[in-house]
Amino acid sequence: MKISISDRLEALPPYLFAEIDRKKKEALRKGTDIIDLGVGDPDRPTPPHIIEALRESALDPKNHTYPSYSGMNEFRKAAAKWYAQRFGPRFNPEKEVVTLIGSKEGIAHLPLAFINKGDYALVPDPAYPVYQAGTVFAGGRCSFMPLRRENGFLPDLGSIPRKILERTKLLFINYPNNPTSARADIAFFKDAVRFAKKHGIIVAHDAAYSEVYLDGKSPASFLQADGARDVGIEFHSLSKTYNMTGWRIGFAIGHPGIVAGIGKVKTNIDSGVFQAVQWAAICALRADQTCTEEMRTLYRKRRDVLIAGLRMAGLDPVIPKATFYVWVPVPEGFNSMKFSSFLLEKAGIVVTPGVGFGKAGEGYVRMSLTIEEERLREASQRIVNTLETQ
């Protein structure tokens, strides 16, 4: 029997990293010492107090049943309180917060709640691929907003055609930004609110990296902008903040109607987050936040090491003020795929080609700070040596 995948899967862009993955496996088989700067996953373990909270909760039979679809009241209360302490605005945990199986899950399900066939979502380019995938799976269309270095990697909302805006339901934004590492200030968020109100668009702000800031200045929340809670929702993740990527827990906070829409999708699709994980997440949100400052110090030191090395190699990296990524323009004569392949084949270094995040990502590669300083120094020297001898 011939198996054919659905049209919605066919509509997704090709997996452009396949060739890099193949070459990486080939290099490993040959015994090459690979330095992987492509992984967006923290290399440090989850803090011990969070692990202990999970252990204790997992032993309690009360947590072995199906959890609530929208999340335990205690977790939603903890999330709302953490948000208020961090950013200021207060939200009703019962109506304006929903628990997610990681923020990616919530972002992917959002279009199912609000996009009809043929509706548009405004998607940044380059961007985390789930914005596009979620829209396509919901039968929607994507209108891509290029993020340019000369514009601080912010979208030009005024350049979107009126015909597109007439069918637009969602605007995705993401700051601090993956992959460019850019930050947005409150002025941009105010512009986004005005834009959304004018055109009747829901704003979805992915704030997964809100706590990974490297210059001492904490990033703003979209919901701090006047009127934002009338048009939008913000997605938060414990993955990067507390090194909990594999635990799969996050939350969305904002407009009660948008929260309810996500909740209705989740009720029909999943069965919520294991309660022991939710108790561990409550511990993370309520505990002393020293571990997050230690995380920021670690990435700040690593950033400085890698930036210094890239400059020695003659490259002009974007200096990240947040996230644990460095967005690097490729040298003359390369595109992002060719430079990624070149570094892997000649230097044993894995980086992520920018074009994998969208057409506007062409000309860049993304490097991650999730390896030890010593290996970053080694990677920097390999890049210097390889470019000198090309």
C-alpha positions as CSV (number, residue, x, y, z in Angstrom):
1,M,0.0,0.0,0.0
2,K,1.3,3.5,-0.9
3,I,1.3,5.8,2.1
4,S,0.8,9.5,1.3
5,I,1.2,12.3,3.8
6,S,-1.4,15.0,4.1
7,D,-1.5,18.2,2.2
8,R,-0.8,20.2,5.4
9,L,2.5,18.3,5.9
10,E,3.4,18.8,2.3
11,A,2.8,22.5,2.7
12,L,5.6,22.8,5.3
13,P,9.0,23.9,4.0
14,P,11.7,21.2,3.4
15,Y,13.9,20.2,6.3
16,L,17.0,22.1,5.3
17,F,19.1,20.7,8.1
18,A,19.0,17.1,6.8
19,E,22.3,17.5,4.9
20,I,24.0,19.0,7.9
21,D,22.8,16.1,10.0
22,R,24.0,13.6,7.5
23,K,27.5,15.2,7.4
24,K,27.6,15.4,11.2
25,K,26.9,11.7,11.5
26,E,29.5,10.9,8.8
27,A,32.1,13.0,10.6
28,L,31.4,11.3,13.9
29,R,31.8,7.9,12.3
30,K,35.2,9.0,11.1
31,G,36.1,9.9,14.7
32,T,36.1,13.7,14.2
33,D,36.0,15.7,17.4
34,I,32.7,17.6,16.8
35,I,32.0,20.8,18.6
36,D,28.2,21.3,18.4
37,L,27.2,25.0,18.4
38,G,23.8,24.2,16.9
39,V,22.0,22.9,19.9
40,G,19.5,25.2,21.6
41,D,19.4,23.2,24.8
42,P,21.0,24.3,28.1
43,D,23.9,22.1,29.0
44,R,23.6,22.5,32.8
45,P,21.2,20.3,34.9
46,T,18.0,21.5,36.5
47,P,18.7,23.1,39.9
48,P,18.6,20.5,42.8
49,H,15.7,22.1,44.7
50,I,13.5,21.7,41.7
51,I,14.5,18.1,41.2
52,E,13.8,17.4,44.9
53,A,10.3,18.9,44.6
54,L,9.7,16.6,41.7
55,R,10.9,13.6,43.7
56,E,8.6,14.3,46.6
57,S,5.6,15.0,44.4
58,A,6.1,11.9,42.3
59,L,5.9,9.7,45.5
60,D,2.5,11.1,46.3
61,P,-0.3,8.9,44.8
62,K,-2.5,12.0,44.6
63,N,-0.4,13.1,41.7
64,H,-0.8,9.9,39.7
65,T,-4.2,10.7,38.3
66,Y,-5.2,12.7,35.2
67,P,-4.3,16.4,35.7
68,S,-6.6,19.3,35.0
69,Y,-6.6,20.3,31.3
70,S,-6.0,24.0,32.2
71,G,-3.4,23.1,34.9
72,M,-3.5,22.9,38.7
73,N,-4.9,26.0,40.4
74,E,-1.7,26.2,42.5
75,F,0.5,26.3,39.4
76,R,-1.6,29.0,37.7
77,K,-1.5,31.1,40.9
78,A,2.3,30.7,41.1
79,A,2.6,31.7,37.4
80,A,0.4,34.8,37.9
81,K,2.3,35.8,41.0
82,W,5.7,35.3,39.3
83,Y,4.6,37.4,36.4
84,A,3.3,40.2,38.6
85,Q,6.6,40.2,40.7
86,R,8.7,40.2,37.5
87,F,6.7,42.6,35.3
88,G,4.1,44.4,37.3
89,P,0.6,43.7,35.7
90,R,-1.7,41.3,37.6
91,F,-3.8,38.6,36.0
92,N,-6.6,36.3,37.3
93,P,-5.0,32.8,37.5
94,E,-8.4,31.2,36.9
95,K,-9.4,33.0,33.7
96,E,-6.2,34.6,32.3
97,V,-3.6,31.8,32.8
98,V,-3.4,28.4,31.2
99,T,-0.8,25.7,31.8
100,L,1.1,24.3,28.8
101,I,3.1,21.3,27.9
102,G,5.9,23.6,27.2
103,S,5.3,27.0,25.4
104,K,5.8,25.4,22.0
105,E,2.7,23.3,22.5
106,G,0.6,26.3,23.3
107,I,2.0,28.4,20.3
108,A,1.3,25.5,17.9
109,H,-2.3,25.1,19.2
110,L,-3.2,28.8,19.2
111,P,-3.9,29.0,15.4
112,L,-6.3,26.0,15.7
113,A,-8.4,28.2,18.1
114,F,-8.6,31.3,15.9
115,I,-7.5,30.7,12.3
116,N,-10.0,29.6,9.7
117,K,-9.1,28.3,6.3
118,G,-7.5,31.1,4.2
119,D,-6.9,33.4,7.2
120,Y,-3.4,34.9,7.6
121,A,-0.9,35.0,10.4
122,L,1.9,37.5,10.4
123,V,5.1,35.6,11.0
124,P,8.6,37.0,11.6
125,D,11.3,35.9,9.3
126,P,13.7,34.4,10.5
127,A,11.8,32.7,13.3
128,Y,11.2,29.7,15.4
129,P,9.5,27.3,12.9
130,V,6.4,26.5,15.1
131,Y,4.7,29.8,14.2
132,Q,4.5,28.8,10.6
133,A,3.8,25.1,11.3
134,G,0.9,25.9,13.6
135,T,-0.6,28.2,11.1
136,V,-0.3,25.7,8.2
137,F,-1.8,22.9,10.3
138,A,-4.8,25.2,11.1
139,G,-5.4,25.8,7.3
140,G,-4.1,29.3,7.5
141,R,-1.6,31.3,5.4
142,C,1.6,33.0,6.5
143,S,2.6,36.5,5.6
144,F,6.3,36.8,6.5
145,M,7.8,39.9,8.1
146,P,11.5,40.2,7.4
147,L,13.7,41.0,10.4
148,R,16.7,43.1,9.2
149,R,19.8,44.1,11.2
150,E,19.5,47.7,10.1
151,N,16.1,47.8,11.8
152,G,17.2,46.2,15.0
153,F,15.5,42.9,13.8
154,L,12.1,44.4,14.4
155,P,9.3,43.9,11.9
156,D,8.0,46.8,9.8
157,L,4.3,46.6,10.7
158,G,3.5,49.5,8.4
159,S,4.7,47.7,5.3
160,I,2.1,44.9,5.4
161,P,-0.4,45.1,2.4
162,R,-4.0,46.0,3.2
163,K,-5.3,43.0,1.4
164,I,-3.3,40.8,3.7
165,L,-4.4,42.7,6.8
166,E,-8.1,42.3,5.9
167,R,-7.7,38.5,6.3
168,T,-5.2,38.5,9.2
169,K,-6.1,37.0,12.6
170,L,-2.8,36.6,14.3
171,L,0.5,38.5,14.8
172,F,3.4,36.4,16.1
173,I,6.3,38.3,17.8
174,N,9.2,36.9,19.8
175,Y,11.5,39.0,22.0
176,P,14.2,38.4,23.1
177,N,14.4,36.8,19.7
178,N,15.4,33.4,18.5
179,P,17.6,33.3,16.3
180,T,18.7,36.9,16.1
181,S,19.1,37.6,19.9
182,A,17.4,41.0,19.4
183,R,15.4,42.7,22.2
184,A,12.3,44.9,21.8
185,D,11.5,47.8,24.0
186,I,8.2,48.9,25.3
187,A,7.8,51.5,22.5
188,F,7.7,48.6,19.9
189,F,5.1,46.8,22.0
190,K,3.0,49.9,22.2
191,D,3.1,50.1,18.4
192,A,2.1,46.5,18.1
193,V,-0.9,47.2,20.4
194,R,-2.1,50.1,18.3
195,F,-1.6,48.1,15.1
196,A,-3.6,45.1,16.5
197,K,-6.4,47.3,17.7
198,K,-6.7,49.1,14.4
199,H,-6.9,45.9,12.4
200,G,-8.6,43.5,14.9
201,I,-5.6,41.2,15.2
202,I,-4.6,38.9,18.1
203,V,-1.0,39.4,19.2
204,A,0.9,36.3,20.4
205,H,4.2,37.1,22.1
206,D,6.7,34.3,22.6
207,A,8.7,35.3,25.7
208,A,10.6,32.1,26.2
209,Y,13.9,33.9,26.7
210,S,12.7,36.7,28.9
211,E,15.0,35.7,31.8
212,V,18.1,35.0,29.6
213,Y,19.4,38.5,29.5
214,L,23.1,39.3,29.4
215,D,23.6,43.0,29.9
216,G,21.9,43.5,33.3
217,K,18.8,45.0,31.8
218,S,15.7,42.8,32.1
219,P,13.6,42.6,28.9
220,A,10.1,44.1,28.9
221,S,6.9,42.1,28.6
222,F,4.4,42.8,25.8
223,L,1.7,42.8,28.4
224,Q,3.3,45.8,30.1
225,A,2.2,48.0,27.2
226,D,-1.0,50.0,27.6
227,G,-3.9,48.1,26.1
228,A,-1.9,44.9,25.5
229,R,-4.1,42.7,27.7
230,D,-7.1,43.7,25.4
231,V,-5.5,42.2,22.3
232,G,-2.9,39.7,23.2
233,I,-1.4,36.8,25.1
234,E,2.2,36.0,26.1
235,F,3.8,32.6,26.3
236,H,6.3,31.8,29.0
237,S,8.5,28.7,29.4
238,L,10.4,27.3,32.3
239,S,12.8,25.5,29.8
240,K,15.5,28.1,29.4
241,T,15.0,29.9,32.7
242,Y,15.5,26.9,34.9
243,N,17.2,24.4,32.6
244,M,13.9,22.4,32.3
245,T,13.7,21.8,28.6
246,G,12.8,18.1,29.0
247,W,10.2,18.7,31.7
248,R,7.8,20.2,29.2
249,I,6.0,22.9,31.2
250,G,5.1,26.5,30.5
251,F,2.1,28.8,30.6
252,A,0.2,31.4,28.6
253,I,-1.1,34.6,30.2
254,G,-3.3,37.4,28.9
255,H,-6.7,38.0,27.4
256,P,-9.3,35.6,28.9
257,G,-10.9,34.9,25.6
258,I,-7.6,33.9,24.0
259,V,-6.7,31.8,27.0
260,A,-10.1,30.1,26.8
261,G,-9.6,29.4,23.1
262,I,-6.3,27.6,23.8
263,G,-7.9,25.8,26.7
264,K,-10.7,24.5,24.5
265,V,-8.2,23.1,22.0
266,K,-6.2,21.4,24.8
267,T,-9.3,19.9,26.3
268,N,-9.9,18.0,23.0
269,I,-6.3,17.1,22.3
270,D,-4.2,16.5,25.5
271,S,-4.6,15.5,29.1
272,G,-2.4,18.2,30.8
273,V,0.9,18.2,32.5
274,F,1.8,15.5,35.1
275,Q,1.0,17.1,38.5
276,A,4.4,16.2,40.0
277,V,6.0,18.3,37.2
278,Q,3.6,21.1,38.0
279,W,4.6,21.0,41.7
280,A,8.3,21.1,40.7
281,A,7.5,24.1,38.5
282,I,5.7,25.8,41.4
283,C,8.9,25.3,43.4
284,A,10.9,26.9,40.6
285,L,8.7,30.0,40.3
286,R,8.3,30.5,44.1
287,A,11.9,29.8,45.2
288,D,14.8,32.2,45.5
289,Q,15.9,33.1,41.9
290,T,19.6,33.0,42.5
291,C,19.9,30.1,40.0
292,T,18.7,32.3,37.2
293,E,21.3,35.0,37.9
294,E,24.0,32.3,37.9
295,M,22.7,31.1,34.6
296,R,22.9,34.6,33.2
297,T,26.5,35.1,34.5
298,L,27.5,31.8,32.8
299,Y,26.1,32.7,29.4
300,R,27.5,36.2,29.7
301,K,31.1,34.8,30.1
302,R,30.6,32.4,27.3
303,R,29.2,35.1,25.0
304,D,32.3,37.2,25.6
305,V,34.6,34.3,24.8
306,L,32.9,33.5,21.5
307,I,32.5,37.1,20.4
308,A,36.2,37.7,20.9
309,G,37.1,34.6,18.9
310,L,34.7,35.4,16.0
311,R,36.1,38.9,15.7
312,M,39.6,37.4,15.6
313,A,38.4,35.4,12.7
314,G,37.3,38.6,10.9
315,L,33.6,38.0,11.4
316,D,31.0,40.6,12.5
317,P,28.6,38.9,14.9
318,V,25.5,40.5,16.3
319,I,26.3,41.1,20.0
320,P,23.6,39.3,22.0
321,K,22.1,41.3,24.8
322,A,19.8,38.3,25.5
323,T,19.2,34.6,24.7
324,F,22.1,32.2,24.4
325,Y,22.5,32.5,20.7
326,V,25.0,34.5,18.5
327,W,23.7,35.5,15.1
328,V,26.7,35.7,12.7
329,P,26.9,37.0,9.2
330,V,28.7,34.6,6.9
331,P,31.9,35.6,5.1
332,E,31.9,36.8,1.6
333,G,31.6,34.0,-0.9
334,F,29.3,31.8,1.3
335,N,25.6,31.4,1.9
336,S,24.4,30.0,5.2
337,M,24.2,26.4,4.1
338,K,27.6,26.5,2.4
339,F,29.3,28.1,5.4
340,S,27.6,25.6,7.8
341,S,28.9,22.7,5.7
342,F,32.3,24.3,5.4
343,L,32.7,24.7,9.2
344,L,31.6,21.1,9.7
345,E,33.8,19.5,7.1
346,K,36.9,21.7,7.6
347,A,36.7,22.5,11.4
348,G,34.4,19.9,12.9
349,I,32.0,22.6,14.1
350,V,28.2,22.4,13.8
351,V,26.3,25.6,13.4
352,T,22.7,26.2,12.3
353,P,22.2,27.8,8.8
354,G,20.1,30.9,9.0
355,V,18.0,30.0,6.0
356,G,16.6,27.2,8.1
357,F,14.7,29.9,10.0
358,G,13.3,31.5,6.9
359,K,14.4,33.3,3.7
360,A,15.4,36.4,5.5
361,G,17.8,34.3,7.6
362,E,20.0,33.8,4.6
363,G,23.5,35.2,5.0
364,Y,23.7,34.2,8.7
365,V,24.4,31.3,10.9
366,R,23.3,30.8,14.5
367,M,25.8,29.6,17.1
368,S,24.7,28.5,20.6
369,L,26.4,29.3,23.9
370,T,25.3,26.0,25.5
371,I,28.8,24.4,25.8
372,E,31.7,25.0,28.2
373,E,34.0,28.0,27.8
374,E,37.0,25.8,27.0
375,R,35.2,24.3,24.0
376,L,34.1,27.7,22.8
377,R,37.7,28.8,22.9
378,E,38.6,25.7,20.9
379,A,35.8,26.4,18.4
380,S,36.9,30.0,18.0
381,Q,40.5,29.0,17.3
382,R,39.4,26.4,14.8
383,I,37.3,29.0,12.9
384,V,40.3,31.4,12.9
385,N,42.6,28.7,11.5
386,T,40.1,27.4,9.0
387,L,39.3,30.8,7.5
388,E,43.0,31.8,7.4
389,T,43.8,28.8,5.3
390,Q,40.7,28.6,3.0
